[in-house]
Amino acid sequence: MSLVHAILAVLDHTPMSGYQLKREAFDNTIGHIWSADQAQIYRTLDRLLRDGMIDFEAEKQEGRLDKKTYHITQKGKDSLDEWMTSTDPLDPIRDSFLVRLYHAFSLPNHQVLSMIEAEMRQYTERLHTLEVPPPIEDEKVRTLKSKKEVLRALTLELPVRLTRTYLDWLAHCFDVINQSPDFDEPQAGARERQVNPQNRRA
């Protein structure tokens, strides 16, 4: 998937300005599953305009730049339909914490535990920022008003489940290392390293 398809999918439902795309779409709804900053959004809108995937209407604003409201074109709809029915290859796993943990055998036990605790704090904070939907049980699905509500609830459920699973795995790592006497002393030649919280992944 690319930001191109994310924007086309939003505009296929509702015409929006670049500012609205950022604030109403990426900040408030799909940001949990695909993030983008304002500059990335405007660059992608320019690309979509050049490719004929979208067009816009300009609205005069006194003392300000014209407001551009973007909408999807038929060419954009065709491209979106093709993407919606395709299958993307899985993204490779790239996790800086896993790399640090893999090589943490050179650290004393208490520093490894501190690394894990710092990561747990970050994931706990992330969980608090996610929109936690009600569990999608059979009776819940029957009470939802539309397919859109069902799909939205299912989509928002995954980031919550993934975050909780990662937290469970971190707790498991903490318990294993904390209970392993082999981790009490660093290997010969090992050195303590200061764990920098600023280097943590957001």
Contacts in CASP RR format, 6 or more apart in sequence:
PFRMAT RR
TARGET T0000
AUTHOR 0000-0000-0000
METHOD contacts of the structure
MODEL  1
MSLVHAILAVLDHTPMSGYQLKREAFDNTIGHIWSADQAQIYRTLDRLLR
DGMIDFEAEKQEGRLDKKTYHITQKGKDSLDEWMTSTDPLDPIRDSFLVR
LYHAFSLPNHQVLSMIEAEMRQYTERLHTLEVPPPIEDEKVRTLKSKKEV
LRALTLELPVRLTRTYLDWLAHCFDVINQSPDFDEPQAGARERQVNPQNR
RA
1 34 0 8 1.000
1 83 0 8 1.000
1 88 0 8 1.000
3 34 0 8 1.000
3 36 0 8 1.000
3 40 0 8 1.000
3 41 0 8 1.000
3 44 0 8 1.000
4 44 0 8 1.000
4 47 0 8 1.000
4 48 0 8 1.000
4 53 0 8 1.000
5 80 0 8 1.000
5 83 0 8 1.000
6 26 0 8 1.000
6 30 0 8 1.000
6 34 0 8 1.000
6 36 0 8 1.000
7 21 0 8 1.000
7 41 0 8 1.000
7 44 0 8 1.000
7 45 0 8 1.000
7 48 0 8 1.000
7 54 0 8 1.000
8 48 0 8 1.000
8 53 0 8 1.000
8 54 0 8 1.000
8 72 0 8 1.000
8 76 0 8 1.000
8 79 0 8 1.000
8 80 0 8 1.000
8 83 0 8 1.000
9 80 0 8 1.000
9 84 0 8 1.000
10 16 0 8 1.000
10 21 0 8 1.000
10 25 0 8 1.000
10 30 0 8 1.000
11 21 0 8 1.000
11 54 0 8 1.000
11 70 0 8 1.000
11 71 0 8 1.000
11 72 0 8 1.000
12 72 0 8 1.000
12 77 0 8 1.000
12 80 0 8 1.000
15 57 0 8 1.000
15 69 0 8 1.000
15 70 0 8 1.000
15 71 0 8 1.000
16 24 0 8 1.000
16 25 0 8 1.000
16 69 0 8 1.000
16 70 0 8 1.000
17 67 0 8 1.000
17 68 0 8 1.000
17 69 0 8 1.000
17 70 0 8 1.000
18 38 0 8 1.000
18 41 0 8 1.000
18 42 0 8 1.000
18 45 0 8 1.000
18 68 0 8 1.000
18 70 0 8 1.000
19 38 0 8 1.000
21 41 0 8 1.000
21 45 0 8 1.000
21 70 0 8 1.000
22 36 0 8 1.000
22 37 0 8 1.000
22 38 0 8 1.000
22 41 0 8 1.000
25 31 0 8 1.000
26 34 0 8 1.000
26 35 0 8 1.000
26 36 0 8 1.000
26 41 0 8 1.000
32 130 0 8 1.000
32 131 0 8 1.000
32 156 0 8 1.000
32 159 0 8 1.000
33 155 0 8 1.000
33 158 0 8 1.000
33 159 0 8 1.000
36 44 0 8 1.000
45 54 0 8 1.000
45 70 0 8 1.000
48 54 0 8 1.000
48 70 0 8 1.000
48 76 0 8 1.000
49 55 0 8 1.000
49 56 0 8 1.000
51 75 0 8 1.000
52 73 0 8 1.000
52 75 0 8 1.000
52 76 0 8 1.000
53 72 0 8 1.000
53 73 0 8 1.000
53 75 0 8 1.000
53 76 0 8 1.000
53 79 0 8 1.000
54 70 0 8 1.000
54 71 0 8 1.000
54 72 0 8 1.000
54 73 0 8 1.000
54 76 0 8 1.000
55 70 0 8 1.000
55 71 0 8 1.000
55 73 0 8 1.000
56 68 0 8 1.000
56 69 0 8 1.000
56 70 0 8 1.000
56 71 0 8 1.000
57 68 0 8 1.000
57 69 0 8 1.000
57 71 0 8 1.000
58 66 0 8 1.000
58 67 0 8 1.000
58 68 0 8 1.000
59 66 0 8 1.000
59 67 0 8 1.000
59 68 0 8 1.000
59 69 0 8 1.000
60 66 0 8 1.000
61 67 0 8 1.000
72 80 0 8 1.000
95 201 0 8 1.000
96 201 0 8 1.000
97 115 0 8 1.000
97 119 0 8 1.000
97 200 0 8 1.000
97 201 0 8 1.000
100 115 0 8 1.000
101 112 0 8 1.000
101 115 0 8 1.000
101 116 0 8 1.000
101 173 0 8 1.000
104 111 0 8 1.000
104 112 0 8 1.000
104 115 0 8 1.000
105 187 0 8 1.000
105 190 0 8 1.000
106 186 0 8 1.000
106 187 0 8 1.000
106 189 0 8 1.000
106 190 0 8 1.000
106 191 0 8 1.000
107 115 0 8 1.000
107 186 0 8 1.000
107 190 0 8 1.000
107 192 0 8 1.000
107 193 0 8 1.000
108 184 0 8 1.000
108 185 0 8 1.000
108 186 0 8 1.000
108 190 0 8 1.000
108 192 0 8 1.000
109 177 0 8 1.000
109 178 0 8 1.000
109 180 0 8 1.000
109 183 0 8 1.000
109 184 0 8 1.000
109 185 0 8 1.000
111 192 0 8 1.000
111 193 0 8 1.000
111 195 0 8 1.000
112 177 0 8 1.000
112 183 0 8 1.000
113 174 0 8 1.000
113 177 0 8 1.000
113 178 0 8 1.000
114 195 0 8 1.000
115 195 0 8 1.000
116 170 0 8 1.000
116 173 0 8 1.000
116 174 0 8 1.000
116 177 0 8 1.000
117 174 0 8 1.000
118 195 0 8 1.000
118 197 0 8 1.000
118 200 0 8 1.000
119 170 0 8 1.000
119 200 0 8 1.000
120 167 0 8 1.000
120 170 0 8 1.000
120 171 0 8 1.000
120 174 0 8 1.000
122 200 0 8 1.000
122 201 0 8 1.000
122 202 0 8 1.000
123 163 0 8 1.000
123 166 0 8 1.000
123 167 0 8 1.000
123 170 0 8 1.000
124 167 0 8 1.000
126 163 0 8 1.000
127 160 0 8 1.000
127 163 0 8 1.000
127 164 0 8 1.000
127 167 0 8 1.000
130 156 0 8 1.000
130 159 0 8 1.000
130 160 0 8 1.000
130 163 0 8 1.000
131 156 0 8 1.000
132 156 0 8 1.000
132 160 0 8 1.000
133 152 0 8 1.000
133 153 0 8 1.000
133 156 0 8 1.000
133 157 0 8 1.000
133 160 0 8 1.000
134 140 0 8 1.000
134 153 0 8 1.000
135 157 0 8 1.000
136 150 0 8 1.000
136 153 0 8 1.000
136 154 0 8 1.000
136 157 0 8 1.000
140 153 0 8 1.000
141 150 0 8 1.000
144 150 0 8 1.000
144 153 0 8 1.000
177 183 0 8 1.000
186 192 0 8 1.000
END
